Amino acid sequence: MRGDRPSRVLCSPPRPGGIDTETMKFSDLPIREPLREALAERGFVEPTPIQEQVIPLALGGHDVIGVAQTGTGKTLAFLVPILDRLEPSGNVQALVVCPTRELAQQVGGVAREIGGALGIETALLYGGTSLGPQRAELEAGPDIVVGTPGRLIDFLGSAWFRPRYIRYLVLDEADRMLDMGFIDDIVRICSRVPMSRQTMLFSATMPAEIAQLAERFMLHPETVRIEAEKVTAEGIDQVMFVVPERSKRDALVALLDRQRGRKVLVFTATREATSELARALRRRGHEVISLSSLLSQANRERALAAFRKGEFDVMVATDVAARGLDVVDIDVVVNYDLPRSAEDYVHRVGRTGRAERRGEAFSLATPADRDKVTAIEKLLGAPVPRSDLPGIPSTDLGRKERSGGRREGRKRGGGGGGRRRGGKRTGR
């Protein structure tokens, strides 16, 4: 750590649950009036718990680590302090690093909307598109740059992007960047930004590698940890189906046949599996589209737009592709493959039941998933209700499958290459 004073950890449950609901509002924050007005005009009245704790610390100049689930309002937690103190200068003063193009677009959109009212310009840098338009954005002299690690490395130190004036560095969804193999790029970026900066790191989990990154590049950080009193929303009904590996695809088809006409997001473990599963579902008459890093940026944007408009009922995606997915009317989430971590299960399930809507989350588990189910239920503090699907054989988590089932499972999973940390980059 850049210093020898230990960091302080602040913990808070989400609202409601222990926090005085007569709490601060954005209008109470010590921020300049134009920013206060810009927030109010866009409907931001009361900060979320992560915003309530991070913003005052960041306004005070502290390095901050924010540990909270996706969808808790981390974007404004770091943008409000930055926008409050930036003055248009024609130099890049703030750099926000995001794991995926979708999340970069989401963060950049908020920065442009609110910062634009203050005369603050934002540039977006991400892969999948030509360098030319993004180079033009840099030449225009933005105050904030939001980008993915790979594309930032492409530009960093070039004639178009000099980091010498950067005063604020944000690492958003740091654990996801680790999963995607970007840790070395993050180290390079942190090493190129002036040490006199303020650093804010946000992550849903804190694996050892991220903790080491914080120790190396942050100065006496204040840690805000939003503990989940109830880690999933009350408006989400969860059900788990335990089936043999060889029956998973039939189980998914049977499940989706019962959900026709509803907007469904299906999660798979690998990007190869998304396309394969989408093709199989189309053959069964479902209007389905896939989303993965195998698609070009233009096709990803078209897929998201079509899903939002309701042109497709089902989207099959990986965790990485779904980060930053801003669709509020998803009716059902299906875990075709259980996620690697219990925290990711919570993030997936949280894609439904938004905007005061009720949602449903279904999971297909096999005997090989016993440890994952145990971890999920430990985090939730309760077992996930079990059920059966008509016509689909059921099993239990303690039963071993025959070797043939395991071989078929490996074939359908598309291999394990997409699961390794430090593997091929997918967010450039």
C-alpha positions in Angstrom: 0.0 0.0 0.0 1.2 3.5 -0.7 1.7 4.3 3.0 1.6 2.5 6.3 -1.7 3.5 7.9 -4.3 0.7 7.8 -7.4 1.2 5.8 -10.8 1.7 7.6 -13.8 -0.5 6.7 -17.3 0.9 6.8 -20.1 -1.5 6.6 -23.8 -0.9 6.0 -26.9 -2.9 5.1 -28.9 -1.8 2.1 -32.0 0.3 2.5 -34.5 -0.9 3.8 -33.0 -2.7 6.8 -31.2 -0.8 9.5 -30.6 2.6 7.8 -32.6 5.5 8.9 -34.9 6.2 5.9 -34.9 9.9 6.8 -31.5 10.1 5.4 -29.5 12.5 3.3 -30.6 13.6 -0.2 -28.5 14.6 -3.1 -29.6 18.2 -2.3 -27.9 17.8 1.1 -24.5 17.0 -0.3 -21.8 19.6 -0.3 -21.7 19.8 -4.1 -22.0 22.7 -6.4 -25.4 24.0 -7.4 -25.3 23.2 -11.1 -24.5 19.5 -10.4 -27.3 19.4 -7.7 -29.7 20.8 -10.3 -28.6 18.3 -13.0 -29.1 15.4 -10.7 -32.6 16.6 -9.6 -33.7 17.2 -13.2 -32.9 13.6 -14.0 -34.8 12.2 -11.0 -31.9 11.5 -8.7 -33.2 12.5 -5.3 -32.1 10.1 -2.6 -28.7 8.3 -2.7 -28.5 4.6 -2.5 -26.5 3.1 0.5 -23.3 2.9 -1.6 -23.7 6.4 -2.8 -24.5 7.7 0.6 -21.3 6.4 2.1 -18.8 6.7 -0.8 -19.7 10.2 -2.0 -18.7 12.1 1.2 -15.5 10.1 1.4 -14.6 10.8 -2.2 -15.5 14.5 -1.9 -13.0 14.5 1.1 -10.3 13.3 -1.2 -10.0 9.8 0.1 -9.1 6.7 -2.0 -12.2 4.5 -1.7 -12.9 0.8 -2.1 -16.6 0.1 -2.7 -17.7 -3.5 -2.3 -21.3 -4.0 -3.3 -23.5 -6.0 -5.7 -24.2 -4.9 -9.3 -27.1 -2.6 -9.6 -26.6 -0.8 -6.3 -25.7 2.6 -7.8 -21.9 2.5 -8.0 -21.8 4.6 -11.1 -23.1 7.8 -9.4 -21.0 6.9 -6.4 -17.9 7.8 -8.3 -19.2 10.2 -10.9 -20.8 12.7 -8.5 -17.5 13.5 -6.7 -15.6 13.6 -10.0 -18.1 15.9 -11.7 -18.3 18.2 -8.7 -14.6 19.0 -8.9 -13.8 18.9 -12.6 -13.6 22.1 -14.6 -13.4 21.9 -18.4 -9.8 22.2 -19.4 -9.3 20.3 -22.7 -7.2 17.7 -20.9 -8.2 14.2 -19.6 -8.6 14.6 -15.9 -10.5 11.5 -15.0 -10.2 7.9 -16.3 -12.9 5.2 -15.6 -11.9 1.6 -16.5 -14.7 -0.9 -17.2 -14.5 -4.6 -18.0 -16.9 -4.6 -21.0 -18.1 -2.4 -23.8 -21.7 -2.5 -22.6 -20.7 -1.3 -19.1 -18.4 1.4 -20.6 -21.3 2.6 -22.7 -23.6 2.7 -19.7 -21.2 4.6 -17.5 -20.2 6.9 -20.4 -23.8 7.6 -21.1 -24.4 8.8 -17.5 -21.3 10.8 -17.5 -22.3 12.5 -20.8 -25.8 13.2 -19.7 -25.0 14.7 -16.3 -21.6 16.1 -17.2 -22.8 17.7 -20.4 -25.0 20.0 -18.3 -21.8 21.2 -16.7 -19.8 21.6 -19.9 -17.8 18.5 -19.1 -17.0 16.3 -22.1 -16.7 12.5 -22.0 -14.9 10.2 -24.5 -15.7 6.5 -24.9 -12.9 4.0 -25.8 -13.7 0.4 -26.4 -12.8 -2.4 -28.8 -14.9 -3.8 -31.7 -14.9 -0.5 -33.6 -12.3 1.4 -35.6 -9.8 3.6 -33.8 -10.6 6.6 -36.0 -13.8 7.9 -34.4 -12.4 7.4 -30.9 -9.2 9.1 -31.8 -11.3 12.1 -32.9 -13.0 12.1 -29.5 -9.6 12.3 -27.8 -8.4 15.0 -30.1 -11.5 17.1 -29.1 -10.0 17.3 -25.6 -12.4 15.4 -23.3 -12.3 15.9 -19.5 -13.3 12.3 -18.8 -12.4 9.1 -20.6 -14.4 5.8 -20.0 -12.9 2.7 -21.6 -12.1 -1.0 -21.6 -8.6 -2.1 -20.7 -7.5 -3.4 -24.1 -8.5 -0.3 -26.0 -7.1 2.0 -23.3 -3.8 0.2 -23.7 -4.0 0.8 -27.5 -4.2 4.6 -26.8 -2.3 5.1 -23.6 0.8 7.1 -24.1 0.0 7.9 -27.7 -0.1 11.4 -29.1 -3.9 11.4 -28.7 -4.0 10.3 -25.1 -1.5 11.5 -22.5 -2.3 10.6 -18.9 -0.2 13.3 -17.2 -3.2 15.4 -16.2 -5.3 12.6 -14.8 -6.4 13.3 -11.2 -9.1 10.7 -10.7 -8.8 6.9 -11.6 -11.8 4.6 -11.2 -11.6 0.8 -11.6 -15.2 -0.4 -12.0 -16.2 -4.1 -11.6 -12.6 -5.0 -10.7 -13.4 -8.6 -10.0 -14.9 -9.0 -13.5 -11.8 -7.5 -15.1 -9.8 -10.1 -13.2 -12.0 -12.9 -14.4 -11.6 -11.7 -18.0 -7.8 -11.8 -17.8 -7.2 -8.0 -17.7 -5.2 -7.9 -14.5 -1.9 -7.2 -16.3 -3.5 -4.4 -18.3 -4.9 -2.9 -15.2 -1.4 -2.9 -13.6 0.0 -1.1 -16.7 -2.8 1.5 -16.6 -2.4 2.2 -12.9 1.4 2.5 -13.4 1.0 5.1 -16.1 -1.4 7.4 -14.3 0.2 10.1 -12.0 0.6 8.9 -8.4 -0.9 12.1 -7.1 -4.3 10.9 -8.3 -7.3 9.9 -6.3 -8.3 6.2 -6.9 -11.7 4.6 -6.5 -12.1 0.8 -6.9 -15.5 -0.9 -7.0 -16.1 -4.6 -7.0 -18.8 -7.1 -6.1 -16.3 -9.4 -4.5 -12.7 -9.0 -3.2 -10.6 -11.9 -4.3 -7.0 -11.9 -3.2 -5.7 -10.5 -6.5 -7.9 -7.5 -6.2 -6.9 -6.9 -2.6 -3.3 -7.0 -3.7 -4.0 -4.6 -6.5 -5.6 -2.1 -4.0 -2.6 -2.5 -1.6 -0.2 -1.7 -4.4 -1.9 1.3 -6.0 -4.1 2.9 -3.4 -3.2 5.3 -0.6 -4.9 4.6 2.8 -8.2 3.6 1.2 -11.5 3.8 3.0 -13.5 0.6 2.4 -17.3 0.8 2.2 -18.8 -2.7 2.2 -22.6 -2.8 1.6 -23.6 -6.0 3.4 -26.7 -7.7 2.0 -29.4 -8.2 4.7 -31.4 -10.0 2.0 -29.1 -10.6 -0.9 -31.9 -11.1 -3.4 -35.0 -8.9 -3.8 -38.2 -10.0 -2.2 -40.0 -9.7 -5.5 -38.1 -12.6 -7.1 -39.3 -16.2 -6.9 -36.5 -18.7 -7.1 -36.8 -22.4 -8.1 -34.1 -25.0 -8.7 -34.5 -28.1 -10.9 -31.9 -30.9 -10.2 -31.6 -33.0 -13.4 -29.0 -35.3 -15.0 -26.5 -33.6 -17.1 -27.8 -35.4 -20.2 -31.3 -33.9 -19.6 -30.3 -30.2 -19.2 -31.2 -29.1 -22.7 -34.5 -30.9 -22.7 -35.2 -29.3 -19.3 -34.4 -25.9 -20.6 -36.8 -26.4 -23.6 -39.5 -27.6 -21.3 -39.0 -24.7 -19.0 -39.1 -22.1 -21.8 -42.1 -23.7 -23.4 -44.0 -22.7 -20.2 -42.6 -19.1 -20.4 -43.7 -18.2 -23.9 -44.5 -14.6 -24.4 -42.3 -13.5 -21.5 -38.9 -11.8 -21.7 -36.3 -14.4 -20.6 -32.5 -14.1 -20.0 -30.6 -17.4 -20.1 -27.1 -17.6 -18.6 -24.5 -20.1 -19.9 -20.9 -20.7 -18.7 -19.1 -20.1 -22.0 -19.4 -17.9 -25.0 -19.3 -20.9 -27.4 -22.3 -22.4 -25.6 -24.5 -19.3 -26.1 -24.6 -19.7 -29.9 -25.0 -23.4 -29.8 -27.9 -23.2 -27.3 -29.5 -20.3 -29.2 -29.6 -22.4 -32.4 -31.1 -25.3 -30.5 -33.9 -23.1 -29.0 -34.7 -21.6 -32.4 -35.2 -25.1 -33.8 -37.8 -25.5 -31.1 -39.7 -22.4 -32.2 -38.4 -19.8 -29.7 -37.6 -16.3 -30.8 -34.0 -16.2 -29.4 -30.9 -14.2 -29.8 -27.4 -14.7 -28.3 -25.0 -12.2 -26.7 -21.3 -12.9 -26.3 -17.9 -11.5 -27.0 -17.9 -13.5 -30.2 -20.2 -10.9 -31.7 -18.9 -7.7 -33.2 -19.7 -4.5 -31.4 -22.3 -3.5 -34.0 -24.0 -6.8 -33.7 -23.9 -6.7 -29.9 -25.7 -3.4 -30.0 -28.2 -4.6 -32.5 -28.9 -7.7 -30.3 -29.4 -5.6 -27.2 -31.7 -3.1 -29.0 -33.8 -6.0 -30.4 -34.1 -7.6 -27.0 -35.1 -4.4 -25.3 -37.8 -3.7 -28.0 -39.3 -7.2 -27.5 -38.3 -8.5 -31.0 -36.9 -11.6 -29.3 -38.4 -13.3 -26.2 -35.2 -15.1 -25.1 -31.6 -13.9 -24.9 -28.8 -16.4 -24.2 -25.7 -14.7 -22.7 -22.6 -15.2 -20.5 -21.9 -13.3 -17.3 -19.3 -11.2 -19.1 -21.6 -10.2 -21.9 -24.5 -9.4 -19.5 -22.4 -7.0 -17.3 -23.9 -3.5 -18.0 -27.0 -5.0 -19.5 -29.6 -2.3 -18.8 -33.0 -4.0 -19.4 -35.6 -3.3 -16.7 -38.4 -5.5 -17.9 -36.9 -9.0 -17.8 -39.5 -11.4 -16.5 -37.4 -14.5 -16.0 -33.8 -15.4 -15.5 -32.6 -19.0 -16.1 -29.3 -20.3 -15.0 -28.7 -23.0 -17.6 -25.2 -23.4 -16.1 -24.7 -22.4 -12.5 -22.2 -19.6 -12.1 -18.7 -20.0 -10.7 -19.4 -18.1 -7.5 -22.4 -17.6 -5.3 -22.1 -13.8 -5.7 -22.5 -14.2 -9.4 -25.7 -16.1 -8.8 -27.1 -13.1 -6.9 -26.0 -10.7 -9.8 -27.8 -12.9 -12.3 -31.0 -13.3 -10.3 -31.0 -9.5 -9.8 -31.6 -9.0 -13.5 -35.2 -9.7 -13.0 -37.7 -8.2 -10.5 -36.7 -4.6 -11.2 -38.7 -1.4 -11.2 -41.2 -2.9 -8.7 -42.0 -5.8 -11.0 -42.1 -9.4 -9.8 -39.6 -11.8 -11.3 -38.7 -15.4 -11.5 -35.3 -17.1 -11.4 -34.9 -20.8 -12.4 -31.7 -22.8 -12.1 -30.8 -26.1 -13.7 -28.4 -28.0 -11.4 -26.7 -31.4 -11.9 -25.1 -33.7 -9.3 -21.7 -32.1 -10.3 -23.0 -28.7 -9.0 -23.4 -29.8 -5.4 -20.7 -27.5 -4.1 -22.0 -24.6 -6.0 -25.5 -25.1 -4.7 -24.2 -25.3 -1.2 -22.3 -22.0 -1.6 -25.3 -20.3 -3.1 -27.7 -21.4 -0.3 -25.1 -20.5 2.3 -24.9 -16.9 0.9 -28.7 -16.7 0.6 -29.2 -18.0 4.1 -31.9 -20.4 3.0 -32.3 -23.3 0.6 -33.5 -22.6 -2.9 -36.9 -24.3 -3.4 -36.7 -27.5 -5.5 -39.3 -28.6 -8.2 -39.7 -31.0 -11.0 -40.4 -30.5 -14.7 -43.1 -32.7 -16.3 -41.5 -35.3 -18.6 -37.9 -34.5 -17.4 -36.1 -37.0 -15.1 -35.0 -35.6 -11.8 -32.1 -36.6 -9.6 -30.5 -35.4 -6.4 -27.2 -33.5 -5.7 -25.6 -36.4 -3.9 -25.9 -38.9 -6.8 -23.0 -39.6 -9.1 -23.8 -39.8 -12.8 -22.4 -42.4 -15.1 -19.3 -41.5 -17.1 -21.4 -41.1 -20.3 -23.4 -38.3 -18.8 -20.2 -36.5 -17.8 -18.7 -36.9 -21.3 -21.9 -35.4 -22.8 -21.8 -32.6 -20.4 -18.3 -31.6 -21.4 -19.2 -31.7 -25.0 -22.3 -29.5 -24.5 -20.4 -27.1 -22.3 -18.1 -26.1 -25.2 -15.0 -26.8 -23.1 -13.7 -25.0 -20.0 -11.4 -22.4 -21.7 -13.8 -19.5 -21.1 -13.7 -20.1 -17.3 -10.0 -19.6 -16.6 -8.9 -16.4 -15.0 -6.2 -14.8 -17.0 -7.4 -16.3 -20.2 -8.0 -14.7 -23.6 -9.3 -11.1 -23.4 -12.9 -10.7 -24.3 -13.7 -7.0 -23.6 -11.5 -5.2 -26.0 
